Amino acid sequence: MDISVVLATYNRDEILAKTLLSFQSLKTDGLAWQVFVVDNACRPETLKLVSGFSESLPVRYLEEATAGKNNALLRAMPEVEGQLVVFTDDDVIADPDWLLNLWSGAKRLPEFDLFGGRILPLFPEGMEPEEGIDLDNGFTRSAYVIADWDLPEGEIRPGRIWGPNMAVRKRVFEAGYSFDPSIGPSQSTNYTMGSETEFLLRASEAGFRSACIPSALVHHQIRPNQLSIDWLRGRAYRQGKGKAALYREFDGYKHWFGVPRFLFRKLLTLFTKTQLWRFLGDSHRYYLNAIELGMFQGIFAYYREKDRPKRLR
């Protein structure tokens, strides 16, 4: 088996259907491949949907009742047979040459084991982001999963490989590296982001190298509710928790009640600025301060949750 494609899904069959429809147009001449859809909601409707593609795709339906995207991915790992394991999300539209380009790129780069391609946004027809949202802002591009690196094929840092378009040689998993189920998307909106990054950083530290294959392209389906500043602020909150958990850059600061002391003043300042720009009608500055506020609120929440077991003793 050449390629195993793995994706997790949770209760959004309409979006998943568009993803699987795009897989029907994949060019796979000469490739032995399979697709695993892991249902984290365990719904009979999703089973029926996936089964409906069984004649046009080499697809298998799996269930994982334990909440969390990484738990769903881990459910599939004992089943995969492909030498290249391709991870994506249930809300992508795949370019027809996606898998062929990942496979040929991996063959051209035998010294690399971790691969990432390009991801472009696909906005709802006739809709655009709320006024003030800056699509050139680094956070916005991350939130909408826009991975359009102006880079040639070759080595990159692992942080530039993103979940909707990620490929890993099976030998990485055979060496004992896999996903941490305590990090990443779950049914809670309060989860800690960074699941793929955490895995990639550990694999990188073990000597596995990362490469960009820019010819491998998927599009990310943006949903109407994701076009608001409120949604992006929530995304910033989760990203802040992930930043604190992964990089631990604030651990060395003086703490009050388990939280880095500077955060109390930082949050007050950002909250005041955010409300000021909103009142003055400066949508761009309101947006920038709102996402920064969300980020630091997430960092604050991480330390409060980390300290909670101590406070409950």
Backbone torsions as a table, in degrees:
resi	resn	phi	psi	omega
1	MET	NA	132.2	-179.0
2	ASP	-85.5	-54.8	-171.8
3	ILE	-129.9	134.7	167.7
4	SER	-115.2	123.1	176.2
5	VAL	-97.9	130.3	-177.9
6	VAL	-126.5	129.9	173.3
7	LEU	-143.4	147.1	175.8
8	ALA	-103.3	150.8	178.2
9	THR	-140.8	154.5	178.2
10	TYR	-148.2	98.5	166.7
11	ASN	57.4	42.6	172.5
12	ARG	-145.5	69.7	-172.9
13	ASP	-64.9	-34.2	-178.0
14	GLU	-63.0	-41.3	178.7
15	ILE	-70.7	-44.3	178.7
16	LEU	-58.4	-39.0	-180.0
17	ALA	-59.8	-40.3	178.4
18	LYS	-65.4	-36.8	178.0
19	THR	-64.2	-48.5	-178.5
20	LEU	-66.5	-34.0	175.1
21	LEU	-61.6	-39.1	178.1
22	SER	-66.6	-31.3	178.1
23	PHE	-65.6	-27.4	178.7
24	GLN	-64.3	-21.8	-179.2
25	SER	-95.6	3.6	-179.7
26	LEU	-66.6	137.6	173.1
27	LYS	-86.9	116.8	-175.7
28	THR	-130.7	25.3	-179.4
29	ASP	-56.1	125.4	178.2
30	GLY	85.4	-5.1	-179.2
31	LEU	-99.7	136.3	167.3
32	ALA	-96.9	116.3	-172.5
33	TRP	-142.8	163.8	179.2
34	GLN	-148.0	158.1	178.8
35	VAL	-127.3	133.0	173.6
36	PHE	-114.8	122.6	171.8
37	VAL	-106.9	115.7	-177.9
38	VAL	-103.9	116.6	-175.7
39	ASP	-89.8	111.6	-179.3
40	ASN	-86.5	-1.3	175.6
41	ALA	-107.4	-15.0	176.5
42	CYS	55.5	51.3	-176.7
43	ARG	-100.0	134.7	176.5
44	PRO	-61.5	-28.6	179.0
45	GLU	-65.8	-37.8	178.9
46	THR	-71.0	-39.4	175.0
47	LEU	-57.5	-45.2	179.5
48	LYS	-62.7	-41.8	179.8
49	LEU	-61.7	-51.3	-177.2
50	VAL	-64.4	-40.9	179.5
51	SER	-61.0	-29.3	178.7
52	GLY	-66.6	-15.6	178.4
53	PHE	-100.3	3.7	-172.7
54	SER	-67.3	-23.0	178.8
55	GLU	-85.1	-20.5	-178.2
56	SER	-106.8	-12.6	-179.0
57	LEU	-136.0	149.4	174.0
58	PRO	-81.8	65.6	-169.2
59	VAL	-107.0	143.2	173.8
60	ARG	-125.8	138.7	178.2
61	TYR	-98.6	129.7	175.5
62	LEU	-126.9	156.7	177.3
63	GLU	-119.5	144.0	173.0
64	GLU	-140.2	109.9	-175.2
65	ALA	-78.0	-25.5	180.0
66	THR	-70.6	125.8	-172.9
67	ALA	-63.6	145.4	174.4
68	GLY	120.6	132.9	-179.5
69	LYS	-57.0	-42.7	-177.6
70	ASN	-66.8	-33.2	173.3
71	ASN	-62.0	-38.5	178.0
72	ALA	-65.8	-43.9	178.5
73	LEU	-62.5	-40.9	179.4
74	LEU	-63.8	-30.7	177.0
75	ARG	-61.6	-34.9	-177.1
76	ALA	-80.8	-25.5	-169.0
77	MET	-58.0	-39.4	177.6
78	PRO	-66.2	-15.7	-176.2
79	GLU	-93.7	-20.5	-172.4
80	VAL	-69.9	142.9	-179.9
81	GLU	-118.0	-16.6	-174.8
82	GLY	-68.8	144.8	175.4
83	GLN	-72.7	-22.2	173.8
84	LEU	-118.9	119.3	-179.5
85	VAL	-99.5	117.7	-176.5
86	VAL	-104.2	122.9	179.6
87	PHE	-105.8	140.1	176.4
88	THR	-149.6	-175.1	179.9
89	ASP	-114.1	169.0	-178.3
90	ASP	-83.1	8.6	-178.6
91	ASP	-126.9	36.7	177.1
92	VAL	-109.6	158.3	167.5
93	ILE	-117.6	113.7	-173.5
94	ALA	-82.1	136.3	169.8
95	ASP	-64.6	141.6	-177.3
96	PRO	-54.6	-30.9	-178.1
97	ASP	-93.4	8.3	-172.5
98	TRP	-52.5	-58.2	-175.3
99	LEU	-69.3	-39.7	178.3
100	LEU	-60.3	-39.6	-179.1
101	ASN	-72.5	-35.8	174.4
102	LEU	-63.9	-43.7	-177.8
103	TRP	-66.1	-47.0	-179.3
104	SER	-67.7	-36.4	177.3
105	GLY	-64.0	-42.5	178.5
106	ALA	-63.7	-34.0	177.5
107	LYS	-69.6	-34.4	178.6
108	ARG	-74.5	-17.9	-174.2
109	LEU	-122.9	63.2	-173.3
110	PRO	-65.5	-19.3	-179.1
111	GLU	-83.2	-2.4	-179.9
112	PHE	-110.1	153.0	-177.8
113	ASP	-126.2	-15.9	-177.1
114	LEU	-120.9	126.9	-172.0
115	PHE	-132.2	144.4	175.0
116	GLY	-135.7	148.1	177.5
117	GLY	-119.6	-166.5	-177.8
118	ARG	-87.7	148.9	176.0
119	ILE	-134.5	123.1	179.3
120	LEU	-116.1	150.1	-177.8
121	PRO	-79.5	147.6	173.9
122	LEU	-125.1	98.2	-176.0
123	PHE	-79.0	153.5	176.9
124	PRO	-58.0	140.7	-177.0
125	GLU	-58.3	127.6	177.5
126	GLY	78.3	7.7	-179.0
127	MET	-123.6	154.4	177.7
128	GLU	-144.8	164.3	-177.7
129	PRO	-60.6	153.2	177.9
130	GLU	-56.1	148.3	179.9
131	GLU	-54.9	135.2	-179.9
132	GLY	103.9	-23.4	-179.6
133	ILE	-73.8	125.4	-175.9
134	ASP	-101.3	110.3	-177.3
135	LEU	-72.8	-13.5	176.8
136	ASP	-89.9	-7.9	179.4
137	ASN	-70.1	138.4	-176.9
138	GLY	-58.6	-40.9	179.0
139	PHE	-65.0	-43.5	-179.3
140	THR	-59.8	-43.0	179.3
141	ARG	-63.0	-36.9	176.8
142	SER	-68.0	-43.0	-178.0
143	ALA	-63.7	-38.7	178.4
144	TYR	-90.1	7.2	177.3
145	VAL	54.3	50.7	177.2
146	ILE	-94.1	100.8	179.9
147	ALA	-110.7	78.2	-176.7
148	ASP	-114.5	63.3	-176.0
149	TRP	-68.6	133.3	175.2
150	ASP	-85.3	70.3	-174.2
151	LEU	-133.1	146.9	173.9
152	PRO	-77.0	168.7	174.8
153	GLU	-62.7	132.5	179.7
154	GLY	146.8	-165.7	-169.9
155	GLU	-66.0	139.6	175.0
156	ILE	-140.0	167.3	172.9
157	ARG	-76.6	148.7	-174.5
158	PRO	-60.1	-26.8	-179.9
159	GLY	-65.5	-10.8	178.1
160	ARG	-94.4	9.0	171.8
161	ILE	-101.5	121.7	-174.6
162	TRP	-116.4	150.3	-169.4
163	GLY	-50.7	-40.9	-177.8
164	PRO	-69.1	-10.7	-177.7
165	ASN	-148.9	73.0	-173.8
166	MET	-133.1	133.7	177.5
167	ALA	-128.6	141.0	-176.5
168	VAL	-136.6	130.9	175.1
169	ARG	-64.2	142.0	-176.5
170	LYS	-60.1	-27.4	-177.4
171	ARG	-63.9	-22.0	175.8
172	VAL	-64.6	-44.9	179.3
173	PHE	-70.4	-35.9	177.7
174	GLU	-65.1	-23.7	176.9
175	ALA	-81.3	-2.3	174.5
176	GLY	104.0	7.7	-179.2
177	TYR	-99.5	136.5	179.4
178	SER	-158.7	-167.2	-172.5
179	PHE	-87.8	146.1	178.1
180	ASP	-91.5	113.8	-176.0
181	PRO	-69.9	-9.1	179.9
182	SER	-82.7	-6.5	-178.1
183	ILE	-121.6	148.1	171.4
184	GLY	110.2	174.5	-176.1
185	PRO	-56.2	141.6	175.5
186	SER	-148.2	-176.3	-179.7
187	GLN	-67.9	-19.0	175.9
188	SER	-82.1	143.3	175.2
189	THR	-81.5	-0.4	-175.1
190	ASN	-102.0	21.2	-173.8
191	TYR	-75.9	163.9	178.2
192	THR	-94.2	122.3	-178.3
193	MET	-78.7	164.6	172.7
194	GLY	113.7	20.0	-172.9
195	SER	-63.7	-48.2	179.2
196	GLU	-66.2	-41.4	-179.4
197	THR	-60.9	-43.1	-180.0
198	GLU	-60.4	-45.1	178.5
199	PHE	-64.0	-45.2	-177.9
200	LEU	-65.4	-38.1	178.9
201	LEU	-65.2	-41.1	178.2
202	ARG	-65.0	-42.5	179.2
203	ALA	-65.1	-38.6	179.0
204	SER	-64.5	-42.2	178.7
205	GLU	-62.7	-26.2	178.7
206	ALA	-83.4	-2.7	175.9
207	GLY	107.3	-1.2	177.7
208	PHE	-80.1	130.8	-171.4
209	ARG	-99.7	151.8	-175.2
210	SER	-108.7	144.4	179.6
211	ALA	-141.0	151.2	175.6
212	CYS	-97.2	134.5	172.5
213	ILE	-120.8	85.7	-171.2
214	PRO	-64.4	-19.8	179.7
215	SER	-74.9	-14.4	178.6
216	ALA	-86.5	114.8	-169.2
217	LEU	-129.2	134.7	165.8
218	VAL	-131.0	158.6	174.7
219	HIS	-110.2	139.6	-178.9
220	HIS	-98.3	123.1	179.9
221	GLN	-74.6	113.9	176.1
222	ILE	-88.8	132.1	-178.0
223	ARG	-97.7	155.6	-175.4
224	PRO	-53.2	-40.4	-178.5
225	ASN	-67.4	-16.4	-178.7
226	GLN	-85.6	1.5	-178.6
227	LEU	-91.1	4.6	-175.9
228	SER	-103.0	155.5	176.1
229	ILE	-65.5	-35.2	179.6
230	ASP	-60.6	-42.7	179.4
231	TRP	-64.6	-42.4	-178.9
232	LEU	-67.0	-34.0	176.6
233	ARG	-65.6	-39.0	176.0
234	GLY	-63.5	-37.9	176.0
235	ARG	-63.9	-40.4	178.3
236	ALA	-63.3	-38.0	177.8
237	TYR	-59.0	-49.3	-179.2
238	ARG	-66.4	-35.9	178.4
239	GLN	-67.0	-36.9	177.5
240	GLY	-62.4	-41.2	176.5
241	LYS	-61.7	-42.5	179.1
242	GLY	-65.3	-40.4	179.2
243	LYS	-60.6	-45.1	179.9
244	ALA	-65.5	-38.9	-177.5
245	ALA	-72.1	-38.6	-173.7
246	LEU	-81.7	-41.9	-169.2
247	TYR	-104.3	-17.7	173.1
248	ARG	52.1	30.7	-174.2
249	GLU	-74.4	-12.1	-178.5
250	PHE	-104.8	2.1	-176.1
251	ASP	-63.1	-31.4	-174.4
252	GLY	-81.1	-5.4	179.6
253	TYR	-74.6	157.5	172.4
254	LYS	-65.2	139.7	-173.8
255	HIS	-113.4	146.2	166.7
256	TRP	-119.3	123.9	178.0
257	PHE	53.8	37.2	177.4
258	GLY	84.4	-0.7	-175.3
259	VAL	-116.3	136.8	175.1
260	PRO	-51.5	128.8	-170.0
261	ARG	-59.2	-37.4	-175.3
262	PHE	-63.3	-21.2	-176.2
263	LEU	-65.2	-29.9	-179.0
264	PHE	-63.3	-48.0	178.3
265	ARG	-68.3	-39.9	-178.5
266	LYS	-59.4	-45.9	-178.6
267	LEU	-65.8	-40.6	178.9
268	LEU	-62.8	-43.7	-179.9
269	THR	-63.5	-46.7	-178.1
270	LEU	-66.2	-39.2	178.5
271	PHE	-62.1	-43.6	-180.0
272	THR	-63.0	-45.6	179.9
273	LYS	-64.1	-41.2	-179.0
274	THR	-60.8	-46.3	179.8
275	GLN	-66.9	-34.7	179.6
276	LEU	-64.0	-49.2	-178.2
277	TRP	-66.8	-31.5	176.5
278	ARG	-66.7	-43.5	179.4
279	PHE	-63.8	-39.3	-178.7
280	LEU	-78.3	-8.7	177.7
281	GLY	78.4	18.8	177.3
282	ASP	-89.6	90.5	-171.1
283	SER	-65.2	-34.1	-178.8
284	HIS	-67.4	-48.3	179.5
285	ARG	-69.6	-33.1	175.1
286	TYR	-60.3	-44.6	-179.8
287	TYR	-62.0	-48.5	-177.5
288	LEU	-60.3	-42.0	179.6
289	ASN	-72.9	-33.6	179.9
290	ALA	-64.5	-42.6	-179.0
291	ILE	-73.0	-33.1	176.3
292	GLU	-67.3	-38.7	176.7
293	LEU	-61.7	-46.5	178.4
294	GLY	-58.7	-41.5	179.9
295	MET	-59.9	-48.8	-177.2
296	PHE	-73.8	-26.5	172.8
297	GLN	-65.3	-37.2	176.9
298	GLY	-66.2	-41.4	177.2
299	ILE	-61.6	-44.2	178.1
300	PHE	-58.7	-46.2	-178.2
301	ALA	-62.9	-37.4	179.3
302	TYR	-59.0	-47.2	-177.3
303	TYR	-71.0	-34.3	176.9
304	ARG	-65.3	-42.4	179.2
305	GLU	-68.8	-36.9	178.6
306	LYS	-64.5	-35.5	-177.5
307	ASP	-83.9	-13.7	-173.8
308	ARG	-57.0	-45.2	179.9
309	PRO	-58.5	-34.8	178.3
310	LYS	-66.3	-40.8	-176.4
311	ARG	-71.6	-21.5	-177.7
312	LEU	-91.2	-5.6	179.8
313	ARG	-68.5	NA	NA
